[in-house]
Structure formats: C-alpha cells, structure tokens
Amino acid sequence: MANDTILQVQHLSVAIDGELPILHDINLEMKRGETHVLMGPNGAGKSTFGYTLMGNGHYAVTEGKILFDGEDITEEDTDKRAKAGLYLSFQNPIEVPGISMSSFLRNATRELTGQPVKLLAFQKQLNAVLETLDMDGSYADRDLNVGFSGGEKKKAEILQLLMLKPKLAILDETDSGLDVDAVRTVSKGIEEYHKNNDGALLIITHATKILEALKVDRTHVMVNGHIVESGDASLVEKVLSEGFEAFEGEK
C-alpha cells in the first residue's frame, strides 16, 4: 500500500446484527489530506458504512477488509480504532451530564496520546479553537451536549475534531438541520482541520449545503447498500441536477 493511503476498503459486505445484509461489495480508497463525500438517499446505508468503519458491534463484516494506515482493523474494537486515529461524529450526539466539554476533551486527549495533558497548554489550545469557531468560552464549561441545540451539538463535534486531530474523520450528516450561520461555522472548522494537518475527511450526507464551501476530491453515491458511482466533485452537480433517482438502476 502506498504511504499516502490512509484508508482502503476492499470488497466490504456488512450485515446488521449478523443477519440482515445491508452493505454489498464496497470498495473505497482514501489518501491523506483528501476530502471524500458519500452521498445517497435516506436508508441507502451511508451511516452503516461509517459505523462499520468505527467498529460498531451491531454491524458484522461478512466479507472483505478494512485497512487503516497500513493495518488491517477489520476485527479491531472501537477503542483501538479511535486510538489509531479514527473519529466519527454522530447524527444525534448523546448528552453526558456531569462531564464538561473541557474535561471530556482533556480526558480524550490523554487516552489517545497515553501522556499526561498539561492544563495550561491544553487550555490555551482549547481557547484558540473556540476563537477560531467563534464560540463563547463558556461553552467549554457546559456539560457535554446537555441542553445544546442541534446546531450547538454539531459545533461541539467540530470542536472535538480540531482538538483531537484524528488521521481520518467521518462526519455523519454534520450539516443536517443547521442554519446558514452554523453551516458556515462547521465549514470553517473543516477548513481549519485541513490547514493544520494531513488528515482525511469522509463527509456523509444526503444534502449539499456543507459542500459549497469545501474542496471535494472524490464523491461516491450509495444506493441500496451499493456504491453505484464514484467520481470527482462534478458528481455532486449531477446529484443536484438529476437527483438520486438517476442512480437507482445502476445496481
């Protein structure tokens, strides 16, 4: 595998709870620094693909392999994948009462690096990221996602992205339900992520709002658990003009 390849998915088939086939013969390769978009209608299997990459136990790989940063992680648990540099944002992030955003991020950083986290350096970095995202400093002291609006939860996920600096971030429907200002903040965070490291992004979406401000390297269309077409950023325009119906007869 070439040194610049961060993810290689080979002939991946997946069943939910080991019984119901849901993904079929998926092949996908990503290089460091690239932004890929996975599009498709609701129920196409997009989120299942993200959960499978992250090692969610509800989804069983029945065929194929997942290679991440040169290692076969097909059978690895979620914790090991996260420590290796995989990150997944959720459509509906859970609330965690009693743990502040700041404490969560500091503990997560310590778990990922295996090293003590110096408080002053951490706080300086956190304040800088909050400023980049135009987020109030009090945000860091609030309990994780508790009482957050939908837009605030998505901003919190981008805050985590910039603080944890994963090698590959999977953003699942990050633009869902966001207003124009929130989409701008999320887009700014993604731009900042690319500016400061060579990490890759896989953006899962059925819309195109967030894509308007991003440089997209590859686009993949998923229908009924199959990737039916892949191409460059111009494929997004085809989806916009023709809809997903144009792809439904391809598998």
Buried (B, 14 or more C-beta within 10 A) or exposed (E): EEEEBBBBBBEBBBBBEEEEEBBBBBEBBBBBBBBBBBBBBEEBBBBBBBBBBBBBEEBBBBBBBBBBBEEEBBEBEBEEBBEBBBBBBBBEBEEBEEBBBBBBBBEBBEEBEEEEBEEEEBBEBBEEBBEBBEBEEEBBEBBBBBEBEBBBBBBBBBBBBBBBBBBBBBBBBBBBEBEEEBBBBBBBBBBBBBEEBEBBBBBBBBBBBBBEEBEBBBBBBBBBBBBBBBEEBEBBEBBEEEEBEBBEEEB
